[in-house]
């Protein structure tokens, strides 16, 4: 497939339409601990898939300066804040990342109090493991003593972004600590890939699953961390080394189609679009920032081609695995159902938006 800016831009328009049209059809029943209904699909719900979705939209708005996207984003946050926010946990923190970027761009006072309050509560109240990492508590389950890849994207990036924008270095320092402790327990020293989780209760990595989307949160997340905040040089150098080791493990596992499989090192597991988009985004961004080789760029563009083949005419991203709990055996990951989601849309938006930096420069003004 020949990549060109007009094709990418047309698909980005479809992705936005597909994202805003997502609705929970009742296929999954996942009530929250407080008795409310969990909705991890509909665009108008405040949860982690929608948080990632808003981040993707904001990154696209920053790239294109489209007024309609800004209005969509601002209206979403205005309605959600007026309705009242849910209880604090790892996953309900995810929408705050996008809000922090919106505030950094506009300095609109409407968002400041909510950001300050949430960031203060994250640092003061969120559950901690040994070594002060955040426990992966979510809306429908308490995961005591557990570290998950996802936490860094859902919480760490928000603290880094808002800390940098507000001048509150304690938030940036907290984000750096979270990345360092999570890397200590989740990065596999044998392959460079990341395990999905770690528990201090028994001190093990559960099924030792090298889960694709978890690795995508890291490939994309480390590079976004560098982009969002100024880190102490030793911290940045250390995380850059972790990232390079991970990419060195990822590149040989890319399928001929351009995809990565939901279990990266299991050729019998299915090819998965959200992980492929997140990894592809990270590879292209890393190359653009001078951290990677031409091999990163080629693999990233191959991932873009796979993503484009998995967008239907309505703008829905296909072959996205549903939200994935911690698996205690590898078959668990292979059995996760396919379901269109906000994060599938958003990671694809991030991937295609970054791809515009690697094709014709005319695409940026098309």
N, C-alpha and C positions, 0 to 999 in steps of 0.2 A: 504494500500500500504506500503510495506516495503521499507524504504528509505536506499539507499546505495550510496557510493561515485561515483561508476562507472556510475550509472544511471544519477546522477546529472551532472557529467562532460560531458556526452554525450549530455544531453539537453542544457548545456551551449554552447557547440559548435554549436548546431542547432540555438540557440537564436542569436548568433553573425551573423550567415549566414542570418537568417531571418531579422535581423535589417539592415544590409548593403544592402539588396535587396529591401527595402521599396521604393516605387515610388508613387507619387501623380497621381492618375488616373483621376483627374478632377471632382471627386464626390462632392467636396466642393469648392465653389468659395468665397474666403475671401480676397479681395484686401486690401493691406496696405494703410495707410493714405497718403503715399508719392506717390501712384499710381503704385507701383510695385506689382507683384503678390505674394500673401501669399502662402507659401508652408509649411505646418505643418506636412508633412508625409515623403517626400523623405529624405533619409539619408544625402544627400549632401547640404541641406539647413541650413542656420544659423538661428535657431529659438529655442524656448524653448524645444520642444520635442526632437530635435536633441542634445540640450545641456544636457538634462537629459540622453540621450542615450550615449553621450561621457563620462559622469561621470560614468555610469555603466560599460562601457568598461574599463575605467582606473582603477576602483576598481578591476575588474577581472584581469587586467594585473598586478596590485600590488600583487594580491593573487597568481597568477600562474607564473609570470615572463616570460610570453610567448613573444618571440621576434616578432612574427607575429602580435600580438595585438599592441605592441608598434609602429611598422611600420604603421599599419592602422591608429592609433590615430595621429601620427606625420604627416602623409601625409594629413589627413583630415584638420588639423589646418594649415598646410603650404599652401594648396590650398585656403582655405577660407581667410587667411590673405593676400595672394597675390591678390586675387580678390577684396579685399576691404570689410570692415565691414559695416553693416547696421547702421541705426540711433540708438542711445542709448535709451533703455526703459527697463522695468522690464524683459520682456521675452527675449530680445536679449542679456541680461546679462547672461542668463543661461549657454551658452557654456564656459564662462570665468571660471566657477567653475572647470571644467575638465582641462582647460589650466593651472590654478593655481596649481593643483595637479601634472600635468606633469612637470611644472617648478620646483616644490619643490623636485620632485624625481631626475631630471636630471640636474638642474641648467643651462639648455641650454639658451644661450643669445638670441636665436631667438625669445623667447616669452616675454622677460622682458618688452620691451617698450610698447607693446600692453596691458599688464597687468597693468602697472603703469598708463598709459593714461586712461584706462577704469575705474579703481578704483577711480582715482582722479575725473573723471567726474561724476561717480555715486554719490559721496558724495557732490560734488559742484552743480550739475545741475539737479539731479532727483527731480521730483515734491514731495512736502511734504504736509502732512495733519497737523492738529493741533497735538501738542505733537511730531512733527518732524518725524512721520512715513512716509515711502515712499508711495506715491499714486500709485495705480496699473495701470499705463499707459502702454499700449502694442502697438504692431505695427499697429493694425487696429482699435484701439479705445482708447480714452482718458477717464479715469475713475476718474474724479476729486473728491477729498475728500473721496475716498474709500480705505479700507483695505481689502486685500484678503489673505487667507491662503498661496496661491501659492508664494507670494512675498518672503517669508522667504526662501524657497528652491531655488528660481531663483536668488535672490540677496544676502540675508543674509549670506548664506553659502559661496559664493564667497568672500565676504569681510572678513569673519572670516578666511578662508583658506589662502587667499593672505596676509592678515595682519599678520597672525602668521608666515608664511614662509618668508616674507620680513622684519620682525621686525617693521612694521609700526602699532603700537598699536592703532592708531586712527581708523583704519579699523575694528579691532576686537571690539573696543568699540562701533562703529557704528552698527555692527552686533548685539551686545548684546542689544543695545537700541531698535533695530527693533523687536527682539524677545519679549522683555518686553512689548512694547506698543501694539504689535499685540495680545499678550496673554491677555492683559487687556481688549480688546474689542471683541475678537473672541472666547475665551474660555468660554464655558457655565458653570456657577457656579452650575447649577442644576444637570447636568449629567457628567460634566468633559469633554464631547466631545467638538469639535470646530465647530462653525458656519462657513459657507463658506465666508461670508463677513460682513463688517460694513461700513456704511456711516455716516459721520459727517453732511451731509445735511439731516436733519430730525432725526439723531441719532437713527438708528435702524439697525437690522441684516437682512435686506431684507426679504426673505422667512423663515428665521430662519432654514435654511437647514443644517442639520448635515450630510454633504456630505462626502462620504467615501474617495474619493481620496484626498480631502482637508485635512481630518484627517490623511491620510497616509503621506502627506507632513510633517505633524507635528511629528508623531511618528518617522518616519525616520529622519526628519530634526533636531530635538532636539538632538538625539543621535549622528548624524553626526557632529553637532555643537560641542558637547563635545569632539569628536574625532579629529576635525580639529584645535581647538584653545584652548588656556588656558584662562579661564574666571575667573573673580573675584568670590570668593567663595559664596558670597550672591546671585549673579546672577545665578550661577550654581545650588545652592541649591533651589532657587525659581523655576527655570525651571524644575528641577528634580521633584519637587512636582507637577507641572502642568502636566508633562508627566505621573506620576503615577496615577493621577486623571483621565487622559484621558484613560489610559489602563484599569483602573477599570471600566470605562464606555464601553469600546470596548469589553472586554472579554465575557460578557453575550450575546452580539449581534452577535457573530460568528455563522453562519449557520452550520447545521449538515455536509454539504459538505466541510467545512473548510473555506468558503468564507465569506466576508462581502458584504452587499448589497449597491448599489450606494447611496441610502438614508439609513443610518445605522439603523435607528429605524423604517423603513417602510417595513414590511414583503411582501408587494406587489411590491416592486421595485426589479430590476434584480440584480443577483449576478455579481460582477464586479472584473475582474482579476487584473488590475493594482493596485487598492486600496488594494486588498488582499495581493498582493506581497509586497507592501510598508509597510503595517502594519506587515506582517509576518517577514519581514526583521528587522523592529524595535524591535519586541518582542524578536527575537532570539539574536539580538545584545545587547539589554538591559539585557537579562539574562546572556549572556557571560560576560558582564561588571560588573555584580554583583548588578544591579539595580532592578532586577525583580525576581519573584518566579518561581518555577517549572511550575506553571500554564502558565506563559508567554512562556516558552519553548514548552510545549505541544501544546498550541494554535498556536505558530509559525510553528511548524512542520506540524500541520494539514493544515495550510495555504500553506506550501510548496507542500503538496500532491495535493491540489487543483490546484496550478499553474502548476505542472507537467501534470495534466490531461488536461490542456488547452493550451498545446503547440502542434501544428500540425506537421506532418512529415517534413515540409519545415522549421520548426523553427519559425513559426509565432504564437504570443500569441493571443489567441482567447478571445472573450468576454471582450474587452477593450472599455470603453466608450470614445468617441471622446472629444476633447478639450471643456471644459465646461465654458461658460460665467456665469455671475452672474444671478441667477434665481430669479424672483419676485413671483413665486409660486412653490410649491413642485412638481407639475406635470411636470414642465419644466425639472427637473432632470431625471424623469422617462422616458422622451421622447428623451433623448440624444442618438444618434445612436451609434452602435457598429462599430469600425474601428481599424484595426491594426495600431499601432503608435510606434514611437521611445521610448516614455516613458513607454509604455506597455512592450516593450522588455527590457528596462533598469531596470525597477523596478523588473522584473522577474530575470534578471541577478544578481542584488543585493541580492534578496531573496535567490536564489540558491547558490550564492557564500558564503553568510553567513551560509547557511545550512551545507556547508562542514565543518564548525567548530563544528558541532553537530552530525556528523555521524562518521564513521570510519576514523581515522587519516590517513589511507593509501590512502584515496581519494586525499589528498593534493599532493601526488607524483605520482599519477596514470597516 
